[in-house]
Amino acid sequence: MKFRIFCMLACVVSLPLTLSTQAFSSEVASQTSVLSTSLTSQAKAQLSLKQLRDRGRAITVKVLAGQGWGSGILIKKQGQVYTVITNAHVLRIGKSYQIQTADGKIYTAQAVKSTQFPEDDLGLLNFRSANDYAIAAIANSSLAIGDETFATGYPDEQQGLVFTTGKVEYLLPQAFRGGYQVGYSNDIFKGMSGGPLLNRRGELVGINGKHKYPLWGNTYIFKDGSTPVLQVRQKFDASSWAVPIQTFLQLAPQFANGAIVPSQVQSSFPIVPEIPDSPLSPEGTPSFPIPATNQTSPSSFW
């Protein structure tokens, strides 16, 4: 009889503990499932190098200005009117403009006078076409040091589109004159100015504008007139520089709803093999070591 009572008491005492353990296990399983789903979604958002190259090619145009050219980005479509963002220094090459799209077609373009960027190296062009071209998807998340970056454009010395890979090296708390604030390791060549800087999801995070080791004077003057010391400027020389897309959107918020529009247009330009900032690993995955300067706080640069 005593033994039977003891067993009953033991069952009653152990029941809450069992239920509590089951509830804890269920909660852990639920959180693990959510985390797994989140990681899977992030992994699916990552594009392959081929996908990134194709996306860069689809949204990048050649901006023909006077006797020269630069690059540009298809940023908006309204009816049959396309808007291209590029650098102001590309537009200064000439007074008349043409846009050459990835399919080789050439369109007359006009500078957009209604939206001006007096302190930033940015400019807009419009052209009209009945063809369906892709529009850049604009990133809605911030960059971080070490993030992978992908750049496309039409260099002067190449016959086709160039695709380069790299990583973010500097994110400055204030911009240089022209709006340049993102330093990255991608190679940017003359003619690629105005082209897109993409993240791993193929979203637009910046507008290329300055290549490494500039040949003219001190280009590292902040908007407030100050400049970093020589030792820091020499480190900056080893990076390419872009105007962040957030700078553009602050001045032209009507472009904030950019999205990729499916396009069946095939490129008529040859695609130059991608130029990584470090060799490919045996598995074919780019290996990008983060320079030691990345560990320096931006506040200590000047």
C-alpha positions as protocol buffer text, in pm:
chain_id: "A"
residue {
  index: 1
  type: MET
  ca { x: 0 y: 0 z: 0 }
}
residue {
  index: 2
  type: LYS
  ca { x: 281 y: 243 z: 98 }
}
residue {
  index: 3
  type: PHE
  ca { x: 470 y: 149 z: -217 }
}
residue {
  index: 4
  type: ARG
  ca { x: 163 y: 220 z: -432 }
}
residue {
  index: 5
  type: ILE
  ca { x: 118 y: 565 z: -266 }
}
residue {
  index: 6
  type: PHE
  ca { x: 488 y: 642 z: -318 }
}
residue {
  index: 7
  type: CYS
  ca { x: 460 y: 563 z: -692 }
}
residue {
  index: 8
  type: MET
  ca { x: 155 y: 786 z: -729 }
}
residue {
  index: 9
  type: LEU
  ca { x: 335 y: 1077 z: -558 }
}
residue {
  index: 10
  type: ALA
  ca { x: 639 y: 1027 z: -779 }
}
residue {
  index: 11
  type: CYS
  ca { x: 425 y: 1046 z: -1091 }
}
residue {
  index: 12
  type: VAL
  ca { x: 254 y: 1365 z: -972 }
}
residue {
  index: 13
  type: VAL
  ca { x: 587 y: 1532 z: -887 }
}
residue {
  index: 14
  type: SER
  ca { x: 753 y: 1433 z: -1216 }
}
residue {
  index: 15
  type: LEU
  ca { x: 461 y: 1546 z: -1438 }
}
residue {
  index: 16
  type: PRO
  ca { x: 536 y: 1926 z: -1426 }
}
residue {
  index: 17
  type: LEU
  ca { x: 904 y: 1855 z: -1488 }
}
residue {
  index: 18
  type: THR
  ca { x: 817 y: 1643 z: -1793 }
}
residue {
  index: 19
  type: LEU
  ca { x: 580 y: 1905 z: -1930 }
}
residue {
  index: 20
  type: SER
  ca { x: 840 y: 2179 z: -1869 }
}
residue {
  index: 21
  type: THR
  ca { x: 1107 y: 1976 z: -2048 }
}
residue {
  index: 22
  type: GLN
  ca { x: 875 y: 1913 z: -2341 }
}
residue {
  index: 23
  type: ALA
  ca { x: 787 y: 2282 z: -2364 }
}
residue {
  index: 24
  type: PHE
  ca { x: 1156 y: 2382 z: -2356 }
}
residue {
  index: 25
  type: SER
  ca { x: 1241 y: 2127 z: -2625 }
}
residue {
  index: 26
  type: SER
  ca { x: 952 y: 2253 z: -2837 }
}
residue {
  index: 27
  type: GLU
  ca { x: 1070 y: 2615 z: -2800 }
}
residue {
  index: 28
  type: VAL
  ca { x: 1429 y: 2524 z: -2893 }
}
residue {
  index: 29
  type: ALA
  ca { x: 1306 y: 2329 z: -3196 }
}
residue {
  index: 30
  type: SER
  ca { x: 1090 y: 2624 z: -3302 }
}
residue {
  index: 31
  type: GLN
  ca { x: 1378 y: 2873 z: -3269 }
}
residue {
  index: 32
  type: THR
  ca { x: 1612 y: 2638 z: -3455 }
}
residue {
  index: 33
  type: SER
  ca { x: 1357 y: 2607 z: -3734 }
}
residue {
  index: 34
  type: VAL
  ca { x: 1323 y: 2987 z: -3760 }
}
residue {
  index: 35
  type: LEU
  ca { x: 1702 y: 3029 z: -3767 }
}
residue {
  index: 36
  type: SER
  ca { x: 1737 y: 2757 z: -4029 }
}
residue {
  index: 37
  type: THR
  ca { x: 1469 y: 2920 z: -4244 }
}
residue {
  index: 38
  type: SER
  ca { x: 1639 y: 3259 z: -4208 }
}
residue {
  index: 39
  type: LEU
  ca { x: 1979 y: 3122 z: -4307 }
}
residue {
  index: 40
  type: THR
  ca { x: 1824 y: 2937 z: -4600 }
}
residue {
  index: 41
  type: SER
  ca { x: 1655 y: 3257 z: -4720 }
}
residue {
  index: 42
  type: GLN
  ca { x: 1983 y: 3445 z: -4693 }
}
residue {
  index: 43
  type: ALA
  ca { x: 2164 y: 3172 z: -4883 }
}
residue {
  index: 44
  type: LYS
  ca { x: 1901 y: 3179 z: -5158 }
}
residue {
  index: 45
  type: ALA
  ca { x: 1944 y: 3557 z: -5184 }
}
residue {
  index: 46
  type: GLN
  ca { x: 2313 y: 3515 z: -5268 }
}
residue {
  index: 47
  type: LEU
  ca { x: 2372 y: 3515 z: -5643 }
}
residue {
  index: 48
  type: SER
  ca { x: 2638 y: 3320 z: -5828 }
}
residue {
  index: 49
  type: LEU
  ca { x: 2916 y: 3504 z: -6008 }
}
residue {
  index: 50
  type: LYS
  ca { x: 2748 y: 3426 z: -6341 }
}
residue {
  index: 51
  type: GLN
  ca { x: 2417 y: 3567 z: -6217 }
}
residue {
  index: 52
  type: LEU
  ca { x: 2591 y: 3878 z: -6085 }
}
residue {
  index: 53
  type: ARG
  ca { x: 2777 y: 3926 z: -6412 }
}
residue {
  index: 54
  type: ASP
  ca { x: 2455 y: 3887 z: -6611 }
}
residue {
  index: 55
  type: ARG
  ca { x: 2270 y: 4130 z: -6386 }
}
residue {
  index: 56
  type: GLY
  ca { x: 2550 y: 4384 z: -6406 }
}
residue {
  index: 57
  type: ARG
  ca { x: 2555 y: 4353 z: -6785 }
}
residue {
  index: 58
  type: ALA
  ca { x: 2175 y: 4399 z: -6807 }
}
residue {
  index: 59
  type: ILE
  ca { x: 2166 y: 4727 z: -6611 }
}
residue {
  index: 60
  type: THR
  ca { x: 2494 y: 4883 z: -6731 }
}
residue {
  index: 61
  type: VAL
  ca { x: 2500 y: 5110 z: -7036 }
}
residue {
  index: 62
  type: LYS
  ca { x: 2774 y: 5293 z: -7224 }
}
residue {
  index: 63
  type: VAL
  ca { x: 2734 y: 5670 z: -7205 }
}
residue {
  index: 64
  type: LEU
  ca { x: 2870 y: 5827 z: -7526 }
}
residue {
  index: 65
  type: ALA
  ca { x: 2961 y: 6192 z: -7465 }
}
residue {
  index: 66
  type: GLY
  ca { x: 3148 y: 6398 z: -7723 }
}
residue {
  index: 67
  type: GLN
  ca { x: 3454 y: 6203 z: -7836 }
}
residue {
  index: 68
  type: GLY
  ca { x: 3467 y: 5984 z: -7526 }
}
residue {
  index: 69
  type: TRP
  ca { x: 3251 y: 5765 z: -7310 }
}
residue {
  index: 70
  type: GLY
  ca { x: 3179 y: 5647 z: -6960 }
}
residue {
  index: 71
  type: SER
  ca { x: 2932 y: 5405 z: -6806 }
}
residue {
  index: 72
  type: GLY
  ca { x: 2585 y: 5442 z: -6659 }
}
residue {
  index: 73
  type: ILE
  ca { x: 2310 y: 5253 z: -6478 }
}
residue {
  index: 74
  type: LEU
  ca { x: 1949 y: 5200 z: -6582 }
}
residue {
  index: 75
  type: ILE
  ca { x: 1773 y: 5329 z: -6273 }
}
residue {
  index: 76
  type: LYS
  ca { x: 1412 y: 5391 z: -6376 }
}
residue {
  index: 77
  type: LYS
  ca { x: 1156 y: 5323 z: -6648 }
}
residue {
  index: 78
  type: GLN
  ca { x: 835 y: 5520 z: -6695 }
}
residue {
  index: 79
  type: GLY
  ca { x: 642 y: 5423 z: -7004 }
}
residue {
  index: 80
  type: GLN
  ca { x: 903 y: 5421 z: -7279 }
}
residue {
  index: 81
  type: VAL
  ca { x: 1133 y: 5668 z: -7104 }
}
residue {
  index: 82
  type: TYR
  ca { x: 1440 y: 5527 z: -6930 }
}
residue {
  index: 83
  type: THR
  ca { x: 1653 y: 5718 z: -6678 }
}
residue {
  index: 84
  type: VAL
  ca { x: 2027 y: 5655 z: -6647 }
}
residue {
  index: 85
  type: ILE
  ca { x: 2244 y: 5763 z: -6355 }
}
residue {
  index: 86
  type: THR
  ca { x: 2612 y: 5831 z: -6418 }
}
residue {
  index: 87
  type: ASN
  ca { x: 2890 y: 6061 z: -6293 }
}
residue {
  index: 88
  type: ALA
  ca { x: 2881 y: 6434 z: -6355 }
}
residue {
  index: 89
  type: HIS
  ca { x: 3241 y: 6414 z: -6478 }
}
residue {
  index: 90
  type: VAL
  ca { x: 3124 y: 6172 z: -6751 }
}
residue {
  index: 91
  type: LEU
  ca { x: 2867 y: 6427 z: -6869 }
}
residue {
  index: 92
  type: ARG
  ca { x: 3135 y: 6697 z: -6879 }
}
residue {
  index: 93
  type: ILE
  ca { x: 3316 y: 6505 z: -7157 }
}
residue {
  index: 94
  type: GLY
  ca { x: 3072 y: 6645 z: -7416 }
}
residue {
  index: 95
  type: LYS
  ca { x: 2753 y: 6843 z: -7466 }
}
residue {
  index: 96
  type: SER
  ca { x: 2556 y: 6582 z: -7660 }
}
residue {
  index: 97
  type: TYR
  ca { x: 2487 y: 6232 z: -7535 }
}
residue {
  index: 98
  type: GLN
  ca { x: 2397 y: 5887 z: -7657 }
}
residue {
  index: 99
  type: ILE
  ca { x: 2320 y: 5568 z: -7463 }
}
residue {
  index: 100
  type: GLN
  ca { x: 2435 y: 5229 z: -7591 }
}
residue {
  index: 101
  type: THR
  ca { x: 2247 y: 4944 z: -7424 }
}
residue {
  index: 102
  type: ALA
  ca { x: 2361 y: 4584 z: -7378 }
}
residue {
  index: 103
  type: ASP
  ca { x: 2201 y: 4477 z: -7707 }
}
residue {
  index: 104
  type: GLY
  ca { x: 2418 y: 4726 z: -7897 }
}
residue {
  index: 105
  type: LYS
  ca { x: 2138 y: 4971 z: -7980 }
}
residue {
  index: 106
  type: ILE
  ca { x: 2221 y: 5341 z: -7956 }
}
residue {
  index: 107
  type: TYR
  ca { x: 1972 y: 5604 z: -7840 }
}
residue {
  index: 108
  type: THR
  ca { x: 1989 y: 5981 z: -7826 }
}
residue {
  index: 109
  type: ALA
  ca { x: 1984 y: 6097 z: -7464 }
}
residue {
  index: 110
  type: GLN
  ca { x: 1911 y: 6426 z: -7289 }
}
residue {
  index: 111
  type: ALA
  ca { x: 2050 y: 6550 z: -6959 }
}
residue {
  index: 112
  type: VAL
  ca { x: 1788 y: 6576 z: -6683 }
}
residue {
  index: 113
  type: LYS
  ca { x: 1789 y: 6939 z: -6570 }
}
residue {
  index: 114
  type: SER
  ca { x: 1512 y: 6906 z: -6313 }
}
residue {
  index: 115
  type: THR
  ca { x: 1723 y: 6698 z: -6072 }
}
residue {
  index: 116
  type: GLN
  ca { x: 2063 y: 6846 z: -5988 }
}
residue {
  index: 117
  type: PHE
  ca { x: 2346 y: 6724 z: -5763 }
}
residue {
  index: 118
  type: PRO
  ca { x: 2559 y: 7037 z: -5705 }
}
residue {
  index: 119
  type: GLU
  ca { x: 2787 y: 6882 z: -5442 }
}
residue {
  index: 120
  type: ASP
  ca { x: 2802 y: 6524 z: -5571 }
}
residue {
  index: 121
  type: ASP
  ca { x: 2957 y: 6366 z: -5878 }
}
residue {
  index: 122
  type: LEU
  ca { x: 2623 y: 6248 z: -6015 }
}
residue {
  index: 123
  type: GLY
  ca { x: 2410 y: 6321 z: -6319 }
}
residue {
  index: 124
  type: LEU
  ca { x: 2100 y: 6186 z: -6493 }
}
residue {
  index: 125
  type: LEU
  ca { x: 2011 y: 6119 z: -6855 }
}
residue {
  index: 126
  type: ASN
  ca { x: 1682 y: 6021 z: -7020 }
}
residue {
  index: 127
  type: PHE
  ca { x: 1631 y: 5826 z: -7339 }
}
residue {
  index: 128
  type: ARG
  ca { x: 1329 y: 5676 z: -7508 }
}
residue {
  index: 129
  type: SER
  ca { x: 1293 y: 5313 z: -7624 }
}
residue {
  index: 130
  type: ALA
  ca { x: 1012 y: 5066 z: -7690 }
}
residue {
  index: 131
  type: ASN
  ca { x: 1246 y: 4780 z: -7594 }
}
residue {
  index: 132
  type: ASP
  ca { x: 1233 y: 4612 z: -7253 }
}
residue {
  index: 133
  type: TYR
  ca { x: 1551 y: 4670 z: -7051 }
}
residue {
  index: 134
  type: ALA
  ca { x: 1632 y: 4569 z: -6694 }
}
residue {
  index: 135
  type: ILE
  ca { x: 1626 y: 4828 z: -6416 }
}
residue {
  index: 136
  type: ALA
  ca { x: 1867 y: 4820 z: -6122 }
}
residue {
  index: 137
  type: ALA
  ca { x: 1740 y: 4681 z: -5792 }
}
residue {
  index: 138
  type: ILE
  ca { x: 1834 y: 4922 z: -5515 }
}
residue {
  index: 139
  type: ALA
  ca { x: 1974 y: 4784 z: -5190 }
}
residue {
  index: 140
  type: ASN
  ca { x: 1766 y: 4852 z: -4880 }
}
residue {
  index: 141
  type: SER
  ca { x: 2036 y: 4749 z: -4632 }
}
residue {
  index: 142
  type: SER
  ca { x: 2362 y: 4915 z: -4531 }
}
residue {
  index: 143
  type: LEU
  ca { x: 2708 y: 4807 z: -4637 }
}
residue {
  index: 144
  type: ALA
  ca { x: 2965 y: 4677 z: -4388 }
}
residue {
  index: 145
  type: ILE
  ca { x: 3343 y: 4647 z: -4399 }
}
residue {
  index: 146
  type: GLY
  ca { x: 3431 y: 4319 z: -4570 }
}
residue {
  index: 147
  type: ASP
  ca { x: 3110 y: 4291 z: -4775 }
}
residue {
  index: 148
  type: GLU
  ca { x: 3168 y: 4153 z: -5124 }
}
residue {
  index: 149
  type: THR
  ca { x: 3129 y: 4403 z: -5407 }
}
residue {
  index: 150
  type: PHE
  ca { x: 3091 y: 4359 z: -5784 }
}
residue {
  index: 151
  type: ALA
  ca { x: 3146 y: 4630 z: -6044 }
}
residue {
  index: 152
  type: THR
  ca { x: 3075 y: 4654 z: -6416 }
}
residue {
  index: 153
  type: GLY
  ca { x: 3149 y: 4911 z: -6683 }
}
residue {
  index: 154
  type: TYR
  ca { x: 3298 y: 4983 z: -7024 }
}
residue {
  index: 155
  type: PRO
  ca { x: 3670 y: 5070 z: -6995 }
}
residue {
  index: 156
  type: ASP
  ca { x: 3836 y: 5278 z: -7267 }
}
residue {
  index: 157
  type: GLU
  ca { x: 4089 y: 5007 z: -7348 }
}
residue {
  index: 158
  type: GLN
  ca { x: 3845 y: 4715 z: -7372 }
}
residue {
  index: 159
  type: GLN
  ca { x: 3598 y: 4621 z: -7642 }
}
residue {
  index: 160
  type: GLY
  ca { x: 3341 y: 4477 z: -7405 }
}
residue {
  index: 161
  type: LEU
  ca { x: 3193 y: 4498 z: -7058 }
}
residue {
  index: 162
  type: VAL
  ca { x: 3432 y: 4437 z: -6768 }
}
residue {
  index: 163
  type: PHE
  ca { x: 3319 y: 4268 z: -6444 }
}
residue {
  index: 164
  type: THR
  ca { x: 3539 y: 4294 z: -6135 }
}
residue {
  index: 165
  type: THR
  ca { x: 3511 y: 4152 z: -5784 }
}
residue {
  index: 166
  type: GLY
  ca { x: 3630 y: 4280 z: -5448 }
}
residue {
  index: 167
  type: LYS
  ca { x: 3531 y: 4382 z: -5097 }
}
residue {
  index: 168
  type: VAL
  ca { x: 3441 y: 4695 z: -4902 }
}
residue {
  index: 169
  type: GLU
  ca { x: 3750 y: 4844 z: -4738 }
}
residue {
  index: 170
  type: TYR
  ca { x: 3635 y: 5185 z: -4612 }
}
residue {
  index: 171
  type: LEU
  ca { x: 3303 y: 5339 z: -4508 }
}
residue {
  index: 172
  type: LEU
  ca { x: 3378 y: 5699 z: -4416 }
}
residue {
  index: 173
  type: PRO
  ca { x: 3166 y: 5893 z: -4163 }
}
residue {
  index: 174
  type: GLN
  ca { x: 3177 y: 6195 z: -4396 }
}
residue {
  index: 175
  type: ALA
  ca { x: 3211 y: 6211 z: -4773 }
}
residue {
  index: 176
  type: PHE
  ca { x: 3486 y: 6350 z: -4990 }
}
residue {
  index: 177
  type: ARG
  ca { x: 3395 y: 6623 z: -5237 }
}
residue {
  index: 178
  type: GLY
  ca { x: 3184 y: 6462 z: -5504 }
}
residue {
  index: 179
  type: GLY
  ca { x: 3006 y: 6242 z: -5250 }
}
residue {
  index: 180
  type: TYR
  ca { x: 3267 y: 5965 z: -5246 }
}
residue {
  index: 181
  type: GLN
  ca { x: 3237 y: 5768 z: -4925 }
}
residue {
  index: 182
  type: VAL
  ca { x: 3277 y: 5395 z: -5005 }
}
residue {
  index: 183
  type: GLY
  ca { x: 3627 y: 5255 z: -5063 }
}
residue {
  index: 184
  type: TYR
  ca { x: 3657 y: 4906 z: -5209 }
}
residue {
  index: 185
  type: SER
  ca { x: 3917 y: 4672 z: -5357 }
}
residue {
  index: 186
  type: ASN
  ca { x: 3763 y: 4618 z: -5703 }
}
residue {
  index: 187
  type: ASP
  ca { x: 3967 y: 4736 z: -5999 }
}
residue {
  index: 188
  type: ILE
  ca { x: 3791 y: 5028 z: -6170 }
}
residue {
  index: 189
  type: PHE
  ca { x: 3934 y: 5139 z: -6504 }
}
residue {
  index: 190
  type: LYS
  ca { x: 3894 y: 5462 z: -6699 }
}
residue {
  index: 191
  type: GLY
  ca { x: 3557 y: 5439 z: -6874 }
}
residue {
  index: 192
  type: MET
  ca { x: 3391 y: 5247 z: -6589 }
}
residue {
  index: 193
  type: SER
  ca { x: 3299 y: 5572 z: -6411 }
}
residue {
  index: 194
  type: GLY
  ca { x: 2923 y: 5589 z: -6361 }
}
residue {
  index: 195
  type: GLY
  ca { x: 2879 y: 5211 z: -6363 }
}
residue {
  index: 196
  type: PRO
  ca { x: 2716 y: 5009 z: -6084 }
}
residue {
  index: 197
  type: LEU
  ca { x: 2865 y: 4873 z: -5764 }
}
residue {
  index: 198
  type: LEU
  ca { x: 2656 y: 4572 z: -5657 }
}
residue {
  index: 199
  type: ASN
  ca { x: 2633 y: 4360 z: -5343 }
}
residue {
  index: 200
  type: ARG
  ca { x: 2616 y: 3978 z: -5339 }
}
residue {
  index: 201
  type: ARG
  ca { x: 2240 y: 3996 z: -5396 }
}
residue {
  index: 202
  type: GLY
  ca { x: 2291 y: 4193 z: -5717 }
}
residue {
  index: 203
  type: GLU
  ca { x: 2151 y: 4512 z: -5562 }
}
residue {
  index: 204
  type: LEU
  ca { x: 2289 y: 4857 z: -5637 }
}
residue {
  index: 205
  type: VAL
  ca { x: 2492 y: 4993 z: -5345 }
}
residue {
  index: 206
  type: GLY
  ca { x: 2701 y: 5261 z: -5516 }
}
residue {
  index: 207
  type: ILE
  ca { x: 2808 y: 5443 z: -5832 }
}
residue {
  index: 208
  type: ASN
  ca { x: 3168 y: 5386 z: -5940 }
}
residue {
  index: 209
  type: GLY
  ca { x: 3367 y: 5703 z: -5995 }
}
residue {
  index: 210
  type: LYS
  ca { x: 3732 y: 5691 z: -5884 }
}
residue {
  index: 211
  type: HIS
  ca { x: 3990 y: 5430 z: -5974 }
}
residue {
  index: 212
  type: LYS
  ca { x: 4292 y: 5332 z: -5766 }
}
residue {
  index: 213
  type: TYR
  ca { x: 4607 y: 5544 z: -5764 }
}
residue {
  index: 214
  type: PRO
  ca { x: 4467 y: 5862 z: -5922 }
}
residue {
  index: 215
  type: LEU
  ca { x: 4712 y: 6057 z: -6136 }
}
residue {
  index: 216
  type: TRP
  ca { x: 4601 y: 6405 z: -6035 }
}
residue {
  index: 217
  type: GLY
  ca { x: 4667 y: 6589 z: -5708 }
}
residue {
  index: 218
  type: ASN
  ca { x: 4492 y: 6531 z: -5379 }
}
residue {
  index: 219
  type: THR
  ca { x: 4145 y: 6391 z: -5448 }
}
residue {
  index: 220
  type: TYR
  ca { x: 4078 y: 6322 z: -5079 }
}
residue {
  index: 221
  type: ILE
  ca { x: 3930 y: 6652 z: -4966 }
}
residue {
  index: 222
  type: PHE
  ca { x: 3621 y: 6627 z: -4746 }
}
residue {
  index: 223
  type: LYS
  ca { x: 3317 y: 6844 z: -4805 }
}
residue {
  index: 224
  type: ASP
  ca { x: 3410 y: 7055 z: -4503 }
}
residue {
  index: 225
  type: GLY
  ca { x: 3746 y: 7137 z: -4664 }
}
residue {
  index: 226
  type: SER
  ca { x: 3960 y: 6917 z: -4439 }
}
residue {
  index: 227
  type: THR
  ca { x: 4186 y: 6644 z: -4571 }
}
residue {
  index: 228
  type: PRO
  ca { x: 4347 y: 6332 z: -4419 }
}
residue {
  index: 229
  type: VAL
  ca { x: 4720 y: 6328 z: -4348 }
}
residue {
  index: 230
  type: LEU
  ca { x: 4955 y: 6205 z: -4624 }
}
residue {
  index: 231
  type: GLN
  ca { x: 5000 y: 5859 z: -4470 }
}
residue {
  index: 232
  type: VAL
  ca { x: 4624 y: 5800 z: -4474 }
}
residue {
  index: 233
  type: ARG
  ca { x: 4584 y: 5940 z: -4827 }
}
residue {
  index: 234
  type: GLN
  ca { x: 4844 y: 5691 z: -4947 }
}
residue {
  index: 235
  type: LYS
  ca { x: 4634 y: 5407 z: -4801 }
}
residue {
  index: 236
  type: PHE
  ca { x: 4324 y: 5545 z: -4970 }
}
residue {
  index: 237
  type: ASP
  ca { x: 4511 y: 5542 z: -5302 }
}
residue {
  index: 238
  type: ALA
  ca { x: 4498 y: 5161 z: -5300 }
}
residue {
  index: 239
  type: SER
  ca { x: 4116 y: 5161 z: -5309 }
}
residue {
  index: 240
  type: SER
  ca { x: 3857 y: 5248 z: -5571 }
}
residue {
  index: 241
  type: TRP
  ca { x: 3580 y: 5487 z: -5458 }
}
residue {
  index: 242
  type: ALA
  ca { x: 3206 y: 5510 z: -5511 }
}
residue {
  index: 243
  type: VAL
  ca { x: 2922 y: 5743 z: -5422 }
}
residue {
  index: 244
  type: PRO
  ca { x: 2684 y: 5540 z: -5200 }
}
residue {
  index: 245
  type: ILE
  ca { x: 2337 y: 5487 z: -5340 }
}
residue {
  index: 246
  type: GLN
  ca { x: 2192 y: 5636 z: -5019 }
}
residue {
  index: 247
  type: THR
  ca { x: 2346 y: 5972 z: -5112 }
}
residue {
  index: 248
  type: PHE
  ca { x: 2166 y: 5964 z: -5446 }
}
residue {
  index: 249
  type: LEU
  ca { x: 1834 y: 5860 z: -5288 }
}
residue {
  index: 250
  type: GLN
  ca { x: 1849 y: 6138 z: -5028 }
}
residue {
  index: 251
  type: LEU
  ca { x: 1863 y: 6390 z: -5312 }
}
residue {
  index: 252
  type: ALA
  ca { x: 1628 y: 6204 z: -5548 }
}
residue {
  index: 253
  type: PRO
  ca { x: 1392 y: 5990 z: -5335 }
}
residue {
  index: 254
  type: GLN
  ca { x: 1161 y: 5932 z: -5631 }
}
residue {
  index: 255
  type: PHE
  ca { x: 1404 y: 5662 z: -5748 }
}
residue {
  index: 256
  type: ALA
  ca { x: 1382 y: 5458 z: -5426 }
}
residue {
  index: 257
  type: ASN
  ca { x: 1154 y: 5190 z: -5572 }
}
residue {
  index: 258
  type: GLY
  ca { x: 1404 y: 5046 z: -5820 }
}
residue {
  index: 259
  type: ALA
  ca { x: 1347 y: 4682 z: -5917 }
}
residue {
  index: 260
  type: ILE
  ca { x: 1484 y: 4437 z: -6169 }
}
residue {
  index: 261
  type: VAL
  ca { x: 1255 y: 4410 z: -6469 }
}
residue {
  index: 262
  type: PRO
  ca { x: 1294 y: 4078 z: -6657 }
}
residue {
  index: 263
  type: SER
  ca { x: 1444 y: 4133 z: -6998 }
}
residue {
  index: 264
  type: GLN
  ca { x: 1498 y: 3896 z: -7288 }
}
residue {
  index: 265
  type: VAL
  ca { x: 1742 y: 4131 z: -7458 }
}
residue {
  index: 266
  type: GLN
  ca { x: 2073 y: 3959 z: -7530 }
}
residue {
  index: 267
  type: SER
  ca { x: 2401 y: 4147 z: -7517 }
}
residue {
  index: 268
  type: SER
  ca { x: 2582 y: 4211 z: -7843 }
}
residue {
  index: 269
  type: PHE
  ca { x: 2900 y: 4306 z: -7656 }
}
residue {
  index: 270
  type: PRO
  ca { x: 3170 y: 4053 z: -7565 }
}
residue {
  index: 271
  type: ILE
  ca { x: 3206 y: 4003 z: -7192 }
}
residue {
  index: 272
  type: VAL
  ca { x: 3562 y: 4035 z: -7067 }
}
residue {
  index: 273
  type: PRO
  ca { x: 3639 y: 3771 z: -6799 }
}
residue {
  index: 274
  type: GLU
  ca { x: 3591 y: 3895 z: -6445 }
}
residue {
  index: 275
  type: ILE
  ca { x: 3893 y: 4050 z: -6277 }
}
residue {
  index: 276
  type: PRO
  ca { x: 3905 y: 3941 z: -5912 }
}
residue {
  index: 277
  type: ASP
  ca { x: 4115 y: 4127 z: -5657 }
}
residue {
  index: 278
  type: SER
  ca { x: 4271 y: 3793 z: -5558 }
}
residue {
  index: 279
  type: PRO
  ca { x: 4311 y: 3453 z: -5727 }
}
residue {
  index: 280
  type: LEU
  ca { x: 4036 y: 3195 z: -5738 }
}
residue {
  index: 281
  type: SER
  ca { x: 4059 y: 2908 z: -5495 }
}
residue {
  index: 282
  type: PRO
  ca { x: 4079 y: 2548 z: -5631 }
}
residue {
  index: 283
  type: GLU
  ca { x: 3701 y: 2519 z: -5587 }
}
residue {
  index: 284
  type: GLY
  ca { x: 3651 y: 2823 z: -5808 }
}
residue {
  index: 285
  type: THR
  ca { x: 3531 y: 3045 z: -5524 }
}
residue {
  index: 286
  type: PRO
  ca { x: 3695 y: 3389 z: -5499 }
}
residue {
  index: 287
  type: SER
  ca { x: 3916 y: 3430 z: -5195 }
}
residue {
  index: 288
  type: PHE
  ca { x: 3917 y: 3787 z: -5066 }
}
residue {
  index: 289
  type: PRO
  ca { x: 4143 y: 3854 z: -4767 }
}
residue {
  index: 290
  type: ILE
  ca { x: 4041 y: 4166 z: -4576 }
}
residue {
  index: 291
  type: PRO
  ca { x: 4333 y: 4410 z: -4555 }
}
residue {
  index: 292
  type: ALA
  ca { x: 4465 y: 4494 z: -4211 }
}
residue {
  index: 293
  type: THR
  ca { x: 4351 y: 4854 z: -4259 }
}
residue {
  index: 294
  type: ASN
  ca { x: 3993 y: 4730 z: -4231 }
}
residue {
  index: 295
  type: GLN
  ca { x: 4047 y: 4687 z: -3861 }
}
residue {
  index: 296
  type: THR
  ca { x: 4106 y: 5061 z: -3820 }
}
residue {
  index: 297
  type: SER
  ca { x: 3816 y: 5268 z: -3696 }
}
residue {
  index: 298
  type: PRO
  ca { x: 3710 y: 5526 z: -3956 }
}
residue {
  index: 299
  type: SER
  ca { x: 3729 y: 5792 z: -3685 }
}
residue {
  index: 300
  type: SER
  ca { x: 4108 y: 5742 z: -3669 }
}
residue {
  index: 301
  type: PHE
  ca { x: 4169 y: 5804 z: -4039 }
}
residue {
  index: 302
  type: TRP
  ca { x: 4228 y: 6178 z: -3989 }
}
